[in-house]
Amino acid sequence: MDIASISATLASLKAAKDIGQAKLELKTASEVQQKVIELQGLILEAQSSALDAKAECLRLVEQNADLKKENRQLRDRIESGEEMVRK
């Protein structure tokens, strides 16, 4: 999994948490609205990073399956070659 995507997701979520806590301390509606907008932006960033990490994970799972298949095919070829040598 892409470490940068995970780090970005965690950083966005931490910033969103910090803004949420700061929002509780605000008094005016305009300040609250501004923080809500910031919070929504950070949530979108976190979702985007999470989707990027998921896509990378899926790519790696597919690559792993391909490598296992290739490994199995190579082992089969080696085993069939050993059988030919024994005969």
N, C-alpha and C positions, 0 to 999 in steps of 0.2 A: 504494500500500500504506500502511496506517496506521502512521505513524512511532511512535506511542505503543505499539502492539503489538510492534513490532520492538524498541524500547527495553526494554520489559518482559521480553521473551524473553531478550534479551542480559543484562539485570541478573539474572534468575533463574538463567541458566546460569553466570554468573560467581560468584554466591553458592553455587551447587551445587559448583562447582570448589573454591572456598575451603573449604567444609565438608569436601569429600573430602580435601583436603590436610591439614586440621586433624585429621581422623579418623585419619590415619596417625600422628599424634603422641600419640594418646590411649592410656592404659594400661588402664583398667578396662572391663569389658564393659558396664556401665551407661552409661558415657560414650559408648562406641561406639554402643550402641543408640539413645541420645538423638540423636546426630548422624545416624544412619541415618534416623530418623524425620524430622528436619529436611530431610535431603537428598531424601527421597521427596516431601515437600511442595513443595520448590522445583522438582523435576522436573515435578510435576503442574502447577504454575503456568506453567512454561516451555512445556509441551505445550499448555496452554489458550491462552496468548498466541500460540503458533505457529498453532493452529487458527483463532483470531480473525483473524490476519494473512492466512491462506490464504483464509478466507471473504471478506475485504475484497478480496483480489486477484481472486478469481473474480467478485465483484460488478463490479469495475472492468473486467474483460475483457468481461463481458456488456454493460456500459454502452458500452464502446468499440465493440463490434460493432453495437449499436443506433444509435449516432451515425454510424458509417460507412454503415449502411443508409439512414439519413435523409439523409445528405449525397449519397449516390448518387441517391436519389429526387429530391432538389432539383435536382441537376445535370441529370437526365433531363428534368425539367419545364422548366428553363431552355433546354436544347438544343431541345426540341420547340417552345418559344415562339419561339426564334430562327428555326427553320425556317419557322414560320407567317409571320413578318415578312418573310422573304426571298421568299415566294411572292406 
